[in-house]
């Protein structure tokens, strides 16, 4: 009886007098502040609920208890206690939402794809007249790359046309400057000596990132008639441990016994300084978290270009320490002026993230370089008012605003613009 009482009291003692060192949990979680006491909060029960959340986040041994629960779920039931994580065959960690996108769920529709690509091509051709090269690159996502590693349940689900397939086909058909890295990675998959995607990470591996970056740099240099500073691989490190973000999903599982990673290959890349009189071209990267691997992990872009990064179309500050998944540190700027300062605009999104289609970058650029007429604006406003009255539209856009960290009113305006253009086709 005394032992049971001690076990019940120990978490409270640990919270007040830390006797056992506790490690930080992986993943992102906001620290709940201590609630301010008020009589109104006490009587409507909001103070008690907020205080319970505060205490729950600081209970002693909380980290160990979470890790124990997660380890049991992982080891006995092949369940990952992290947001949208699937435990695939051979322990490969896969994003469930991306997996469902691969299977053709949440398809955005052929009309939307055609219209968005037509806008992209218009922006590309307009920028070309200003001597700015626009390149659209598609990064392979892990669910597409490791489709044979899906849990057995997903093998039985129907597989239909995906948003990625529609966009890739339309971009080729309409003449977009496209570097689709997904089929390249599938081609390299059977011959690569080391993994192109890690077991416990969501992005391409360090090895895969160097192959992707080299392909992109060669395409940009050739298409843009640019002479870039030289770079070379000077050697390789083979390790049983991961670097940088190659275990970001595994860390988020918060297991007592960390998942064993694949044996990884990390190239050592050396960059030359520009030759005398050889200026580095200006490049704007607009993209998702795959851009971080060639912007910071392997710094091809800052070494070869005067480069800035619009992370999910948010203009982030120079040398921003934001890591994949973190909130961007934004800065205000004149977007049209900034774009025209560039020699290259590289738009880089993974297959999965094509459903958000550049997070409004193409819509913004299209509006800046091909502004609507007064009649168009009036028609768009009417449609926006009609769409805004639909409960289904409101629910969809509020969810999208939450998922993409974008403004609801801006998303509604973009939907109205797309609907207006579709009616004119």
C-alpha positions as CSV (number, residue, x, y, z in Angstrom):
1,X,0.0,0.0,0.0
2,X,2.8,2.4,0.9
3,X,4.6,1.6,-2.4
4,X,1.4,2.4,-4.4
5,X,1.1,5.7,-2.5
6,X,4.7,6.5,-3.2
7,X,4.2,5.8,-7.0
8,X,1.1,8.1,-7.0
9,X,2.9,10.9,-5.2
10,X,6.3,10.7,-7.0
11,X,5.2,12.6,-10.2
12,X,4.0,15.6,-8.0
13,X,7.3,15.4,-6.0
14,X,9.3,15.3,-9.3
15,X,7.5,18.3,-10.6
16,X,8.3,20.3,-7.5
17,X,11.8,18.9,-6.8
18,X,13.3,17.4,-10.0
19,X,15.1,14.3,-8.7
20,X,15.4,12.5,-12.0
21,X,16.7,14.3,-15.1
22,X,14.2,14.4,-18.0
23,X,15.0,14.9,-21.7
24,X,13.1,17.1,-24.0
25,X,10.4,15.5,-26.1
26,X,10.7,15.7,-29.9
27,X,8.2,17.5,-32.1
28,X,6.5,20.9,-31.6
29,X,4.3,21.8,-28.7
30,X,3.3,25.1,-27.2
31,X,4.0,25.6,-23.5
32,X,0.7,26.3,-21.8
33,X,0.9,29.5,-19.6
34,X,-0.4,29.6,-16.0
35,X,-4.0,31.0,-16.2
36,X,-4.9,34.2,-14.6
37,X,-7.4,33.7,-11.7
38,X,-10.8,35.5,-12.0
39,X,-14.1,34.9,-10.3
40,X,-15.9,34.8,-13.7
41,X,-13.4,32.1,-14.9
42,X,-14.0,30.2,-11.6
43,X,-17.7,30.2,-11.9
44,X,-17.9,29.3,-15.7
45,X,-15.3,26.5,-15.1
46,X,-12.8,28.0,-17.7
47,X,-10.2,28.7,-15.0
48,X,-10.2,25.1,-13.7
49,X,-9.9,23.7,-17.2
50,X,-7.0,26.0,-18.1
51,X,-5.3,25.2,-14.7
52,X,-5.6,21.4,-15.5
53,X,-3.9,21.9,-18.8
54,X,-1.2,23.9,-17.2
55,X,-0.6,21.2,-14.5
56,X,-0.8,18.4,-17.0
57,X,2.0,19.9,-19.1
58,X,4.3,20.1,-16.1
59,X,3.6,16.9,-14.2
60,X,6.7,15.0,-13.1
61,X,8.0,12.2,-15.4
62,X,5.6,13.3,-18.1
63,X,8.2,12.7,-20.8
64,X,9.0,9.2,-19.6
65,X,5.3,8.3,-19.4
66,X,4.6,9.6,-22.9
67,X,7.6,7.7,-24.2
68,X,6.5,4.5,-22.5
69,X,3.0,4.8,-24.0
70,X,4.4,5.6,-27.4
71,X,6.9,2.7,-27.2
72,X,4.1,0.2,-26.4
73,X,2.0,1.5,-29.4
74,X,5.0,1.3,-31.7
75,X,6.4,-2.1,-30.7
76,X,3.2,-4.0,-30.1
77,X,0.7,-2.5,-32.5
78,X,2.9,-0.7,-35.2
79,X,1.1,2.6,-34.4
80,X,2.9,5.9,-34.4
81,X,1.8,8.4,-31.7
82,X,2.6,11.4,-33.8
83,X,0.4,13.5,-36.0
84,X,-0.3,11.7,-39.3
85,X,2.5,9.2,-39.0
86,X,2.2,5.7,-40.4
87,X,4.5,2.8,-39.5
88,X,5.2,1.2,-42.9
89,X,6.8,-2.1,-43.9
90,X,10.5,-2.4,-42.7
91,X,9.7,0.4,-40.1
92,X,9.6,3.1,-42.8
93,X,7.8,6.2,-41.4
94,X,5.3,7.7,-43.9
95,X,2.9,10.6,-43.7
96,X,-0.7,9.4,-43.9
97,X,-2.0,12.6,-45.6
98,X,0.6,12.3,-48.3
99,X,-0.2,8.6,-48.7
100,X,-3.9,9.4,-49.3
101,X,-2.9,12.1,-51.8
102,X,-0.8,9.5,-53.6
103,X,-3.9,7.2,-53.8
104,X,-5.8,10.0,-55.5
105,X,-7.9,11.3,-52.6
106,X,-8.4,15.0,-52.3
107,X,-7.9,15.5,-56.1
108,X,-8.3,19.2,-56.8
109,X,-9.9,18.7,-60.3
110,X,-8.8,19.0,-63.9
111,X,-10.3,22.4,-64.5
112,X,-8.4,23.9,-61.5
113,X,-5.2,22.3,-62.6
114,X,-5.5,23.6,-66.2
115,X,-6.3,27.1,-65.0
116,X,-3.4,27.2,-62.4
117,X,-0.9,25.9,-65.0
118,X,-2.2,28.4,-67.6
119,X,-1.5,31.2,-65.0
120,X,1.9,29.8,-64.2
121,X,2.8,29.7,-67.9
122,X,1.6,33.3,-68.4
123,X,3.8,34.4,-65.5
124,X,6.7,32.4,-66.8
125,X,6.4,34.0,-70.3
126,X,5.9,37.5,-68.8
127,X,9.0,37.2,-66.6
128,X,11.0,35.9,-69.6
129,X,10.4,39.3,-71.3
130,X,12.1,40.9,-68.3
131,X,15.0,38.4,-68.6
132,X,13.9,36.5,-65.5
133,X,14.0,32.7,-65.8
134,X,11.1,30.9,-63.9
135,X,11.6,27.2,-63.2
136,X,9.1,24.9,-61.5
137,X,10.7,21.9,-59.7
138,X,8.7,19.0,-58.2
139,X,10.4,17.2,-55.3
140,X,9.5,13.5,-54.8
141,X,7.6,12.9,-51.6
142,X,8.3,9.9,-49.4
143,X,4.9,8.3,-49.9
144,X,5.3,8.3,-53.7
145,X,8.8,7.0,-53.4
146,X,8.1,4.2,-50.9
147,X,4.6,3.2,-52.1
148,X,5.6,-0.5,-51.7
149,X,6.2,0.2,-48.0
150,X,2.6,1.2,-47.2
151,X,0.9,-0.6,-44.3
152,X,-1.1,-3.5,-45.5
153,X,-4.4,-1.7,-45.1
154,X,-3.5,1.0,-47.6
155,X,-2.5,-1.7,-50.2
156,X,-6.2,-2.6,-50.4
157,X,-7.5,1.0,-51.0
158,X,-8.4,2.1,-54.5
159,X,-5.7,4.1,-56.4
160,X,-6.9,6.8,-58.8
161,X,-5.5,9.8,-60.6
162,X,-3.6,12.1,-58.2
163,X,-3.1,15.9,-58.1
164,X,0.6,15.4,-58.8
165,X,-0.1,13.4,-62.0
166,X,-2.5,16.1,-63.3
167,X,-0.1,19.0,-62.6
168,X,2.9,17.2,-64.1
169,X,1.0,16.4,-67.3
170,X,-0.4,19.9,-67.7
171,X,3.0,21.6,-67.1
172,X,4.6,19.4,-69.8
173,X,1.7,20.0,-72.1
174,X,1.6,23.8,-71.7
175,X,5.4,24.2,-71.9
176,X,6.3,25.1,-68.3
177,X,10.0,25.0,-67.5
178,X,9.6,21.9,-65.4
179,X,12.2,19.8,-63.5
180,X,10.2,16.8,-62.2
181,X,12.5,15.0,-59.9
182,X,10.0,12.3,-58.9
183,X,10.6,10.0,-61.9
184,X,14.3,10.6,-61.6
185,X,14.3,9.4,-58.0
186,X,12.3,6.3,-59.0
187,X,14.9,5.7,-61.7
188,X,17.8,6.1,-59.3
189,X,16.0,4.0,-56.6
190,X,17.1,0.6,-57.9
191,X,20.7,1.6,-58.5
192,X,21.5,3.9,-55.6
193,X,23.9,2.3,-53.2
194,X,22.5,4.2,-50.2
195,X,19.0,5.4,-49.3
196,X,17.6,8.4,-51.1
197,X,15.0,8.8,-48.3
198,X,15.8,8.0,-44.7
199,X,13.8,5.5,-42.6
200,X,12.8,8.1,-40.0
201,X,12.7,11.4,-41.9
202,X,10.1,12.9,-44.2
203,X,12.5,14.7,-46.6
204,X,15.0,13.3,-49.1
205,X,18.2,12.2,-47.5
206,X,21.5,14.2,-47.6
207,X,22.6,11.9,-50.5
208,X,19.3,12.4,-52.3
209,X,19.5,16.2,-51.7
210,X,22.9,16.5,-53.4
211,X,21.6,14.5,-56.5
212,X,18.5,16.7,-56.7
213,X,20.5,19.9,-56.2
214,X,23.1,19.0,-58.8
215,X,20.3,18.2,-61.3
216,X,18.6,21.5,-60.6
217,X,21.8,23.6,-60.8
218,X,22.7,22.1,-64.1
219,X,19.3,22.8,-65.6
220,X,19.2,26.4,-64.3
221,X,22.7,27.1,-65.6
222,X,21.9,25.7,-69.0
223,X,18.4,27.2,-69.4
224,X,19.4,30.6,-68.0
225,X,22.8,30.7,-69.8
226,X,24.5,31.3,-66.4
227,X,28.1,30.6,-65.4
228,X,27.9,29.5,-61.7
229,X,30.7,29.1,-59.3
230,X,32.2,25.6,-59.4
231,X,31.4,22.9,-56.8
232,X,32.4,19.3,-56.4
233,X,31.9,16.3,-54.1
234,X,35.2,15.7,-52.3
235,X,34.3,12.5,-50.4
236,X,31.6,10.6,-48.6
237,X,30.8,9.8,-45.0
238,X,29.0,6.5,-44.4
239,X,27.2,6.5,-41.0
240,X,24.8,4.5,-38.9
241,X,23.5,7.8,-37.4
242,X,21.5,10.4,-39.1
243,X,22.2,14.1,-39.6
244,X,20.1,17.3,-39.6
245,X,16.5,16.5,-40.4
246,X,17.0,12.9,-41.5
247,X,15.3,11.6,-38.4
248,X,12.7,14.4,-37.8
249,X,9.7,12.1,-37.9
250,X,11.4,9.4,-35.8
251,X,12.2,12.0,-33.1
252,X,8.6,13.1,-33.1
253,X,7.5,9.6,-32.2
254,X,9.2,10.1,-28.8
255,X,10.1,6.4,-28.2
256,X,12.1,5.1,-25.2
257,X,14.3,3.1,-27.6
258,X,15.0,5.3,-30.7
259,X,14.2,3.7,-34.0
260,X,17.3,2.3,-35.8
261,X,18.0,4.3,-39.0
262,X,19.2,3.1,-42.4
263,X,22.9,3.2,-43.0
264,X,23.3,6.7,-44.6
265,X,25.6,8.3,-47.0
266,X,26.5,11.9,-46.6
267,X,28.5,13.5,-49.5
268,X,31.1,16.2,-48.6
269,X,30.5,19.1,-51.0
270,X,33.0,21.9,-51.6
271,X,32.1,25.2,-53.2
272,X,34.5,27.5,-54.9
273,X,34.3,31.3,-54.5
274,X,33.2,33.2,-57.7
275,X,36.0,34.0,-60.1
276,X,37.2,37.6,-60.2
277,X,34.6,39.6,-62.1
278,X,32.1,36.8,-61.9
279,X,29.0,38.1,-60.0
280,X,26.6,35.6,-58.4
281,X,23.2,35.7,-60.0
282,X,20.1,36.7,-58.0
283,X,17.8,33.8,-57.3
284,X,14.4,33.7,-55.5
285,X,13.4,30.3,-54.0
286,X,9.6,29.9,-53.4
287,X,8.9,26.5,-51.8
288,X,8.1,24.2,-49.0
289,X,10.4,22.5,-46.5
290,X,12.2,20.5,-49.2
291,X,13.9,23.8,-50.1
292,X,15.7,23.9,-46.7
293,X,17.9,20.9,-47.6
294,X,19.5,22.8,-50.5
295,X,19.3,26.1,-48.7
296,X,20.9,25.2,-45.4
297,X,21.7,21.5,-45.0
298,X,23.6,21.5,-48.3
299,X,23.9,25.2,-49.1
300,X,23.9,25.1,-52.9
301,X,21.7,28.1,-53.3
302,X,23.4,30.6,-50.9
303,X,26.8,29.4,-52.2
304,X,26.0,29.8,-55.9
305,X,23.5,32.6,-55.9
306,X,22.5,35.8,-54.1
307,X,19.5,34.1,-52.8
308,X,16.4,34.7,-50.8
309,X,13.7,32.3,-49.7
310,X,10.0,32.7,-49.6
311,X,9.0,29.8,-47.4
312,X,5.5,28.6,-48.4
313,X,5.3,32.0,-50.1
314,X,6.1,33.9,-46.9
315,X,9.1,36.1,-47.4
316,X,11.5,35.2,-44.6
317,X,14.3,37.2,-43.2
318,X,17.9,36.6,-44.4
319,X,19.6,33.8,-42.5
320,X,16.3,32.9,-40.8
321,X,16.9,30.1,-38.4
322,X,13.4,28.6,-39.1
323,X,13.6,24.8,-39.5
324,X,11.1,22.7,-41.5
325,X,7.7,23.0,-40.0
326,X,8.5,26.0,-37.9
327,X,6.8,29.4,-38.3
328,X,8.5,31.8,-40.8
329,X,10.0,35.0,-39.6
330,X,8.4,37.3,-42.2
331,X,9.5,40.5,-43.7
332,X,7.5,43.1,-45.7
333,X,8.4,43.8,-49.2
334,X,7.2,44.9,-52.7
335,X,6.8,41.5,-54.3
336,X,6.7,42.6,-57.9
337,X,9.8,44.7,-57.5
338,X,11.7,41.9,-55.7
339,X,10.8,39.4,-58.5
340,X,12.0,41.7,-61.2
341,X,15.4,42.0,-59.4
342,X,16.0,38.3,-59.9
343,X,17.7,36.4,-62.7
344,X,16.1,33.1,-61.6
345,X,12.8,32.3,-59.8
346,X,12.8,28.7,-58.6
347,X,9.5,27.3,-57.4
348,X,10.1,24.1,-55.5
349,X,7.2,22.0,-54.1
350,X,6.9,18.3,-53.2
351,X,4.4,16.1,-55.0
352,X,2.1,16.1,-51.9
353,X,2.1,19.9,-51.5
354,X,0.9,20.5,-55.1
355,X,-2.6,20.6,-53.7
356,X,-1.9,24.0,-52.3
357,X,-0.2,25.1,-55.6
358,X,2.5,27.5,-54.5
359,X,0.5,28.9,-51.6
360,X,-0.7,31.8,-53.7
361,X,2.6,32.8,-55.3
362,X,1.4,32.2,-58.8
363,X,-1.9,34.0,-58.0
364,X,0.0,37.0,-56.6
365,X,2.4,37.2,-59.5
366,X,-0.4,36.8,-62.0
367,X,-2.3,39.6,-60.4
368,X,0.8,41.8,-60.3
369,X,1.9,41.3,-63.9
370,X,-1.6,40.7,-65.5
371,X,-3.9,42.9,-63.4
372,X,-7.7,42.3,-63.8
373,X,-9.9,45.1,-65.4
374,X,-12.5,47.0,-63.4
375,X,-15.2,44.8,-64.8
376,X,-13.2,41.7,-63.8
377,X,-12.8,43.1,-60.3
378,X,-16.5,43.7,-60.0
379,X,-17.3,40.1,-61.1
380,X,-14.8,38.7,-58.7
381,X,-16.3,40.7,-55.8
382,X,-19.8,39.4,-56.6
383,X,-18.6,35.8,-56.7
384,X,-16.6,36.3,-53.5
385,X,-19.8,37.5,-51.7
386,X,-21.7,34.5,-53.0
387,X,-19.0,32.0,-52.0
388,X,-18.6,33.5,-48.6
389,X,-22.2,32.7,-47.8
390,X,-21.8,29.0,-48.4
391,X,-21.3,27.0,-45.1
392,X,-19.4,24.3,-47.1
393,X,-17.0,26.9,-48.6
394,X,-16.5,28.4,-45.1
395,X,-15.6,25.1,-43.6
396,X,-13.3,24.1,-46.4
397,X,-11.4,27.4,-46.4
398,X,-11.1,27.6,-42.6
399,X,-9.5,24.2,-42.6
400,X,-7.2,25.2,-45.4
401,X,-6.3,28.4,-43.6
402,X,-5.4,26.4,-40.5
403,X,-3.4,23.7,-42.5
404,X,-1.4,26.2,-44.5
405,X,-1.2,29.1,-42.1
406,X,-2.8,31.5,-44.6
407,X,-5.4,34.2,-44.3
408,X,-9.0,33.1,-44.7
409,X,-10.1,36.3,-46.6
410,X,-7.1,35.9,-49.0
411,X,-8.0,32.3,-49.7
412,X,-11.7,33.3,-50.3
413,X,-10.6,36.0,-52.7
414,X,-8.3,33.5,-54.6
415,X,-11.2,31.0,-54.8
416,X,-13.4,33.7,-56.3
417,X,-10.8,34.6,-58.8
418,X,-10.4,31.0,-59.9
419,X,-14.2,30.6,-60.1
420,X,-14.4,33.7,-62.2
421,X,-11.7,32.6,-64.6
422,X,-13.3,29.1,-64.9
423,X,-16.6,30.7,-65.9
424,X,-14.8,32.7,-68.7
425,X,-13.2,29.6,-70.2
